[in-house]
Structures are given as C-alpha cells and as structure tokens.
Amino acid sequence: MRQVDISSGQVSGLAREGCTEYRGIPYAAPATGAARFRGPQPVQPWQGVRAADRFAVATWQEKNPLMGVDEIGDDCLAVNLWVPEGDGPFPVMVWFHGGGYLAGSPSQLLYNGEQLARSQQVIVVNAAYRLGAWGFGWFADIAPSLEAESNLGLRDQIAALEWVRINIAAFGGDPEKVTIFGESAGAFSVATLLAAPEAASLFQRAILQSGAGDMVLAPDDASLVAERLVAGLPGNGSAADKLRHATAKDVVRAQREAVKCVVRRGLRESTPQFGMTFLPVIDAGLLPYRPVDAIAAGSARDKQIMAGTCRDEWHLFQYAPPFNGGVGMERLRELDGAEIRRRFERALPGRGEQAFELYRAHVAPHPQRCDLDIFSAMESDRLFRVPTRRLLDAQVAAGGAAWGFEFTWETTAFGLPLGACHVSDVPFVFGITDTPVGQLFTGGGAEAAALSGRVQQAWGDFARSGQPGWADWARRAEAQHFGREAGERQAGQGPLIDAPLEAFWAEVIEVPGQRDDAA
C-alpha cells in the first residue's frame, strides 16, 4: 500500500488494478457543536500512518439504502481518491455528487472513480459537502445571534478544492490542471463555483452534467425556508435557541416541511421551485451574483466549460416509483388533460396553457408511458436544457470557451422505458455500465461499454487539454450527442432545443446578463 505525506500527516491507500484508492481522507474537522454553523475548520494532524481504507460516513440526510446512503454522521468532510499507476503529473478531476442538495455521498457506487482514473490516466477526487439546512440554511435574518456563516456547503466545496491545491502533487497530480465536474446538484455546484471569487484560482476547467447557473435563491426566499424549518424543530424559545439545541436528526426531520415551500429559482418569478429549496444563496461576500450572470460578466472567461443534459431528464422523477413518491403507471394514466394543464400552470404561472399547447403539438407520448410525457418534456427543458443553453451562451458571450453535449441513450429501468433520463449519463462517465448500479441506468452490455469508452475519452481529453473533440459552442451552438441511434444524429451534433420551443423560453428564462437585480 502506497504511503503519501500530506499536510495533516501520512496516509496509505488500497492497491487496485492499475491504480491506488484512498478512502475517507478528511479535508476538514467534523462539524459538531458551534462548528455546525461555521465554515469548514482545520483538520487535527495525526501521528503515524493513517490507513485510508474506509469511506467516511455521509453527511446528515435521510437514509437511502437504494442509493448507497446508509451511514450518516458528522465526520463526513472527506475526499476519496483514485490515483493511476505511473509517474505523472496527472490531470485532476474533482467530482461533486448530486442529490438535490439534500441527499447523496461521494462514496456511492455510482461514483466509483477507479475505471475513469485508470483508463484516462487522471486522478479522480470525490469530495463531500454538507447538505440541506446544515449546508445551505440561511439563518442570518431569523437568528442573527447565532452568527451562522452562509452557504456552508459551498464553503466545504471550496475547502476541498484548497485541499487539492495543497496536497494533490504528493499523489502525482498537477495542481495547475484541475477540472471540477458534477451531475445534477453537483453540476449546480460547479456553476456556483464558477461564480464564487474565492474558488477562481482553484481550478481551470469545468464539466456540468444536467445542471446550470440559476439554481440559487435570494436571501428573502431562503429566510422563508429557514422559518419553515425552525417551526418544525422541537422546543421553545427563539429561532437561535431552537437551532442551537436541535439534534442533527431533528433538523433532518424538520426539512421535510421546509422543502414544501415554493421559492423563486434563479431570482425570477417565472420559474417557481418546488421540493428543492435548500440552495446556495446570493451573498455579497461569497456569492455576489447569480452564477449565470457572473459567467456572462466574465467570471469564467479564463476557463474552459463543458455543459450538457440528458434528453429526457424528467422521466426519472415522473415515472420511476423510487423517485416519484411511489406512484405507479396505472394511476399516472388516470390523470386527465385538466390535471396536466394544472401542472403546467403551477410550473409556469401565467403561461401554463400556452406551454401545454406548444408541447402537446411537439411531443408524441410513448405508448408504454402516458400523456405526462408532454409535461416531462417541458420540465426537462425548464429545469435543465434551457438553463444549460443560457450558461453556454453566457460563457461564449463573455469571450470564454464552451462545448455542449446531450446524452440520448435510451434505457429501461424500474420496469419502464425511461428514455435518456436523469442520472443515465453518470455510469458512462465513470465506466461502470456493467456493474449492478450501472446496469440499472444503462442496461449494460457491449454497446453501452463501447459508448462509455468514448465518453471517458472525451472527458479525459478535456481534463488534459481543454478540448473534448467536437466543435465548440461559439462555432455551432450545437451539442455533441452520446447515444445509440443509427445515423448522423448519434454521431454528430444538434441543437439543445428546437427553435419553436426556444422562442417560447426566451420570454420565460431571460438571456443572461440582462438583469440589474442579481446582486
């Protein structure tokens, strides 16, 4: 087992085929007591050699054995690394996991970095960060005496990147060639880091999978979420007293009500956000602008960005029982046009009927699903595809380099055809299509493995050179497709969103940089 000297002591790793794995190396001290409301604190150095052979527990959240989250606790601020054999220096790829800022862990089997590290000769680093109220609770307005710092999850991510800058050379990595990447909330995190001044010098490239730069809140919306949280905590007294005396389990339970708030995603009235209400908050010091506006103003002009989506993102949340509240297809097929129209109006206040008619003309529902395909297509655009296009446009308008992509590989999961749904891209990136979790989202097999090889090559080339291998967004404003369809579309590029739909969305999700209320 290889021993490495890092800033807090010596660590030893686990020998794997063609690489060494290091599990659970702390980059910050456990967030307990008063530290729960503070940014990440320094690690206490240790004597001797620390065996990095066990993953850290996941940060506080609801347990979810299906997704590999069973052990939770305070000692969670850690990184996992996979280091390829050889002399280096190797490019570094730092992964931030998804889970709606409420769930997930860098140690999930879905994110095993061994194959990516070995095949691409890169160091893969998976970093934890605090979630939910512990990571993104905004208590400045309702509990000022608590003196809680803001955006703790974002501060954790920055601390993890600082750990990489200080220590990665000891593992054979190049601290001047760092790519941050993530999926879903991990990709929203990447966009936020592109806008955070404290993170600017800590990485050179960024990949966003199913995420963009408007998943943030204004302080007044975040305060409403905090009020709902505190109302669900046990005990009496002020908000500060209740928060000080609450256990972590109390807070996780209280989050169930706090996520029922409706908030203004991206500081706009036109795209209300449901169910995902613990988000980074605009903060004059740490996050002064909405990320997409910061990018439009040039915050990432010196970096290269890849951003893309899965074609049918919302199918996972619409149809898969583990993700839709356990609602089966029989019940979903009973929903009539009036209910679907109601959902459109809830998602797009004042524009629901217009959007319903537009998407009804544009989408042919799959015979094994139902008419909710119309709504799912709209939500995929509202939450993922259109914001991704806005981010790519912002980067290019600011003079930066950008590339788009779209996963079109169709899969059957949870007994249903789910198209190219949310998360289905992740196994291709990590080269795990033939593992149980990879087969769940891709079906596995030789064809999936071959596509995974092409995806890993593109991601690895980007980490090495900043060039993934297809025309950039400035030249064609088209996304590279990764799928199995025959013909030119699979092998080439195409628009992220069709022109008639983009004409509608131009009035809903504005072109970046055209706001004066982002700060």
N, C-alpha and C positions, 0 to 999 in steps of 0.2 A: 504494500500500500504506500503510495507516494505521499511524502510529508512536505508541507509547504509552510513557510513563515509568512504570517500576515500581521496586520497592525495590532491585533489583540492576542496573538500567540501562535502556536503551531497547530496545524490540522493535518489529519491523514484521511485519505479517500478510499473508495472501493474500486478495485480493478474490474473493468468491464472489457468486452471485446473491442479493442481499438480506442478505448478512452478510459478516463478515470472519473468516477462520480463522487461528488461531495454533497452530503445532505445536511441541511439544517444548520448552516454556519450563521450565527447571529450577526446582524449588522447594527442592531440597536438593543438596548436593555428591555426587559419585559415592561410593558406599560401598566403598572399597578399603582394603586393609591392615587396621589395627586398627579402622577405621571400619566394617568388616563386622559387628562385634559391638556397635556403638553405635547409638543413635538417630540420626535424620537430622541432618546437620551443615549449617551455613550455606553458602549459595551464594557463590562468589567473584564479586564485582561485575565487570562488563566495561565497557570503554570503547567509545564509538561506538554504532551501532545494530545490534543482533543480529537477523538475519533468522530469524524463527520459521517457517521453511518446510520443515522436516524433522522427522519424528517421532523421538523418542528410541528407542533400542533397548529391547526388552522386558527385564524383569528375568530373572535366571538361572532356567532351566527347560528341560525337554525341548523341542526344536524341534518345531513342529507347523504345517507349511505349510497344511494343510487349514483351520485356524482363523486363518491370517494371522500366525503367530508364527514368524519365520524368523531374524531378527537379535536376538541376546541379548547382554547385557553389563552392565557396572557403571554406566554413565552413564544410568540409567533413571528416576531420580526426577524426573519431569517432568509437566506438565499440558498438555493440548490444550484450546483454547477455540474456541467459535463464538459470535460477537457479532452480534446483528441490527442492521440499519440503524435509525437513529433516535436520539433524544436520551436515552432512559432517564429515571430509573434503572430498570433491568430486574431482574426477579427472577432469581435464580441457581439453577441445578440442577447439583449436583456428583455425577458418576457414578463408582461403584466397580464394576469389572468382576468377572465370575465366573471360574470355572476351578478350583474345589475348593481354593483356597489353594495350588495347585501350578502353575497354568498361567494364561495369558491376558495381555492387554495392553490398555491404554486406546486403542490405535491400530488395533485390529481394525476391519475394515469394518462388522462387525455393530453397532458403537457410534458410527457417524458421526453427529455431532450437528447437522449443517447444517440438515436439514429441521425438526427439533424447534425449534431456535433461531429459524429464520425464521418458522415458522407460529405459534408461541406467543409470540414477542417475549420470549424468555428467553435468558439467557446460559447455555450448556451448557459445563461444565468436566469433562473426563475426567481422572482422576488415577491415576497408577501407584503401586504399593506393592510392597515386597519379598515374595517368596513362599517357600513350602517352608521348609527349615531356615534360610535367610537371613532369612526374615520371621517365622517362628514357632517356631524351635528353642528349646528350654528347656534351657540349659546350666548353670544355677545349681547344680544338685546334683552333676552328674558332672564339671564342670570349673570349680570356683569360682575358681581362679586366673586364669581367662580374664576374669573380671569383666564378662561379657557382660550387656548390658541385655536385658530381657524384651520380648516382643511387638513386635518391630521393625516388622513390617508395620502394626500398629495405630498405632505412633508415627508412621510415614510418613503414614498417612491423616490423623492429627491435624495434622501439619505442613502437609499440602496444604490443609487447611481454614484453618489460620492464614495461609497464603499468600493464600488467597481473601479472608479478612477484611482483610488489609493492602492488597491490590492491586486488588481487583475494581472499586472505584469508578473507577479510572483507565480501565477499559474501558467504563464506563457502567453498572456493576452496583450493586445495592443490598446492602451487606453485612449489612443487618438483615432481609433476605428471602431466606435461603439454604435450599434444600431439598436434602438428600442422598438419593440413590436408587441402587439397585443390584439385581442379579439373582444368584441362587444364592450363591456365596461373597461376592459384592458385597452381597447383602442380609443375609447373616450379619454382614458387616462393619458395615452400617448399624445392626443391632440392637446390636452391641457398642459402637458409638459412642454409642448412646442410653444406655448404662450407664457410659461412661467419664467420670469427673468432669472431666478436662481438656478434653473436647470439648463440654461442656454449653453453653457460651456461643457456640459457633462456627456453629450452625445453628438453624433454627426449626421445620423440618418434615422428615419422613422418609417415603420410599416403599420398601417391601420387596417385591420380586418373587421368589417362590419361596425364601423364607428366613425364619428366625425366630430366637428368642433363646436357644437352648440348644446351639448349636454351639461349645462350649468344653470345655476339659479341666482337670482338677485337676493340680497340679504333679507328683504321683507318676506319673500316666499319661504326662504329657509327658516325664518323665525316662526312662521305658521306651522311648519313641520315640527320644529322643536317644541312648540306649545302643545301640539297633539301628543308628542312623545311624553313630555313631563306629566300631562294629565293621566297617562296610563301607568305611571310609576306608583308604587306603594308609599304610604306615609303621608305626613302633613308637612307644613312649613313652606318656605319659599322654594322657587324652582331650583335655586342653587343648593339648598339643603337636600331636596329630594334627589338631585343628581349626585351629590357627594355620597349619600348613604345607599344609593341603589347598587345592587349587585349587577354583575355583567348579565346574568340570566334575567334579572328584572328588566334591563334595558332591551335585551333581545325580544322579550315578550311584548314590551310596550311598542316596539317598532311595528308590530302587526297592525296597530291602529294608525300609526303615523304614516304608513305608506298609502293609506286611503285618502290622503289629501290630494287635491288637484293643484298643480303648480304650473308656472309658465316656463316651459322648457325654452332655453335659449333667450330668455327675457322677452319673449313675444307672446301676444295674446292668441295668435292664430294656431299654435300647436300645443294645446294643454297636455300635460304629462300625468299619467296615472301609474300607480304601482311601483314607480322607481323614483322616490322623492328625496333620498339622501344622495346628493350630488355635490360636486365642487361648487363653491360659492364665490362670486365675484368679490375680491378682497384687494383693497388698494395696495397692500404690500406684496402679497404672494401671487395673486392672480388678478391683475388690474383690469383686464379686458376679457370679454368673451373670446374664447380661443380662435374662432374663425375670423374675428375682426383683428385680433393681434397678428394672425398669419397674413391677412390682407395688408396690414401695415408693415410687414416685412420681418416679423419676429423669427421666421424660419427661412429667410432668404438664403442663408449660407448653408442650408441643409438640403438633403435630397429626401423626398417623401414618396412612398407608395401608399395608395389607399384604394379600397375596393369593397365589394359586397358579395353576398350570395344572392342568386337571382330571386329566390322565394323565401326570404328571411322569415317572414311572419308565420309561415306554415307550421313551424315548430310550436309556437305559442298558441296558434289557432286550433291545431288538431291533435297534438301529441298529449295524451292524458297526463303524463307526469308534469307537463308544463302548462296545461290549460285548466287546472283545477279539477281534473278527473272527469271532464265532460266527454261522453262517448259520441261517436259519429251519429248514432241514431237520434240523439237529442239535437245535435247540431243541424241535422237535415230538417228538423221540425221548425226551425227559425224561418219566419216568412220575410217578405220584402220590407214590411214596415219595421221589423226589428233590425234588419240590416241597414235600412236608412237611418234609424235611430243611432246606430253605432257610428255611421259616417258623420252625423251631425255632432255627436259627442267629441269625435276626434278632430273635426274641422268646423268649429262653430260659425254658423252663417254661410258656410259653403258646402254643407253636407250633401244636399240634393244635387248640386252641380257636380260634385265629385262622384256621387253614386251613378249618375247617368253617364259620365265620362268613362268610368271604369267598367260599367256594365257593357258598354259598347266595345271596350278594349280587351276584355278578359273572357275566355271561354272556360267555365268551370270544368274540372276534371271529373269524369263520371264516377270515380271511386271516392270523391270528396263531396262537395256540395257548393251552393251558391255563395258561401262565405269566402270562396276563392277571390271574389270581387273585392271584399273588404281586406283580405290578406294582402292582395297586390297593392292596394292603397297604403296600408300600414307599412309594408316593406319600403315603399317609396318615402313616406312621411318621416319614418324614424331612421332610415339607413341610406337609401340610394340618393335622394335629393341632397341631404346634408353632406354626403360624401362628395358629390359633384361640386357643391359650394366650396368645400375645403380645397379640392384640386384646383378649381378656378381661382381661389384666393391666393394660393401659393404661386401660380403662374403669373397672375396679375401683379404680384409683388416682385417678380423677377426671379423667383426660385424654380427649382427643377422638381417635376412631379410626374408620376406614372399611375394609371388606373388599371384595375383588374376586376373581373367578375367570375365567380365560381358558378358553373352551370351543371355540374354533375348531379344527376337526379338519384335519389335514394329512397328506399322503403325502410321505414323504422317504426317501431311500436305498432307493427301490423298495418301501417298505412303508407301510401305513396306520399312522401313529403317534399317532392321536388328537390331543388337545391336550397335546403332550409338552413336557418341559423345554426352555427356550430359545425356544419358539414365540411367546412374548409379546414378545420383545425387538424384532423388526422392526416390530411395530405401534407401539411406544412411540417409536422413532426415525424412523418414516415411511419405511422403506426396503423395503417389501414387494415392490416391483418391481425391486430390484437382484438380482444373482445370489444373494447370501447370503440376502437376504430371501425370494426365491422358494423357496429350499431349504427354509425352515422354514414358509412360509405358502402356497406355491403361486402367489402373486401374483395379479394381475388387479384389475378394478374393485371387486369386492366387498371384497377384502382392503384395498385402498386406502381405501375408504369407512370400514371399521372402524378402520383406522389413524387416520383423521382424528378419529373420535370418541374414541379412546384418547388421542391427543395433546391434544385439547381438555380432557379430564378431568385429565390430568397437569399441563397448563399452568394450568388454573383452580386446581388445588390449590396450585401454586407461587405463584400470585398472591394467593390469598385464604384458603387452608386449607380450601376447600370443593370437593370433586370433582364434586358434582352428584347425589348419591343419599343415601338415608337412612343415618345413621351407625350404628355398631355398638351404641351404647348403646340406641338405639330399637328395632332389629330383630334384631341379631345375625345379619345375613344379608349375603351377598356379592353385589356387582353382577356380572352376567355379561357377558362380552365374547365373542361368538361369532356364528355364522350360522344357528343353529337357528331355525326358524319358531316363532312363538307367544310366549306370555308369558314363558317361562323365559329366552329370549335377551334380551328387552328389560328384564326386571326383576331381582329379587334372589332368592336362595335360600340355604339353609344350606351352610356349607363342608363339613359332614359329616353324614350321616344319623344319626338318633337311635340305632338299634341299634348302629351302629359306635361312636358316641361313648360309649355305656355301657361298651363293652369298653375303649376307650382311656382312660377316666377312671381305670382301675386300673393303667395302664401309664405314661402320661405325666401326672404329677400336675398339679393346679391350681397355678398359680404363687403364690409367697409362702408356701407351706406347708412349707418346708424350713428346717431350722436349721443345715445344713452347707454353705451356699452360699459362705461366705467362706473 
